[in-house]
Amino acid sequence: MDRCNVKVRAYKNGKTFDQCRDIAESMNPDFKKYIQEKGKIMWNDILEKVEHDEIVYKLTLKFLRRDGYDIGNHKIPEVKKFPILD
């Protein structure tokens, strides 16, 4: 029986999931630097920078959350650093 292999499924522009993940990881340092300088980045700005690639966009948000950023919600569509509690 033929089965789908997640690792070789083509996403936007024929990229595999692993390639999308690597792209998202490689873009995060720039997003973190932007957040450090400006205080936050809007979801729309991230979407534009990833060229409207939904998988890369979602992975980018996931990795920013993993790295300690508040990725907001549908009412507050922005990413910022969690406030430091004393």
N, C-alpha and C positions, 0 to 999 in steps of 0.2 A: 504494500500500500504506500502511495506517495504521501508525504507529509510536508507541510511548510516548515522551512527552517528560518527562524527569526533572524539569524545572523546574516543571511544572504538576501533577505527581502529588500527590494529597492524602494527607497522613499523618494522625496523630491530630487529631481535631477539625477536619479539612478544611484544615490548614495545608500550605503547600508546603514543599519542602526549604529554599528560601531563607529563608522565615519561621522555620523551625526553627533554621537557622544563626544568624539575627539574634537570636533569643531566647537561644540558648546564649551568644553573644558578650556580650549585655547582662547576663547573670547572672554571668559570670565575675568581674567586679570584686568582687562581694559574696563569692564563694567565696574569692577571694584574700585579702580582708580578714579573713575568718573564719580562714583558715589562718595568717595573720600573727599573729592574736591568740591562737589556741588551739594552734597547732603542726601541726594536721592536721584533715582532715574525712573522715568515713567515706563510702564509696560509698552506703550506705543513706540517709544524710542528703541527699546530692546528689539521689538518686532521688526522695525525698519532696519536695524543694524544686522539682523540675521536674515535679511532679505525675504521676510515673510515665510520662512521655513518653519512650519508649526512644530515639528519634532525638535529641531534645534532650539527653538524658543522655549518650549516646555522643559527641555533638559537644562537650559540655561537657568531658568527660574528654580528648578530642583536643586542644581548645584549651588546657587546663591543661598538658598535656604539651608542647605547642608553646611555651608561655610559661615553661618551665623547671621544672615541677613533676614530682615522682615520683608517678605515678598508681597505683603498687602493682601487685598481681596478684591472682589468685584466692585465694592464701594470705594475702595482706596487703591487704585491701580498703580502702585508705585513700589519700588524696592529701596529700602534704606537700612542702615545699620541699626541693630537693636540698641536702645539706650543702655548705657552702663549704669548699673545699680550700685550704690555705695553700701 
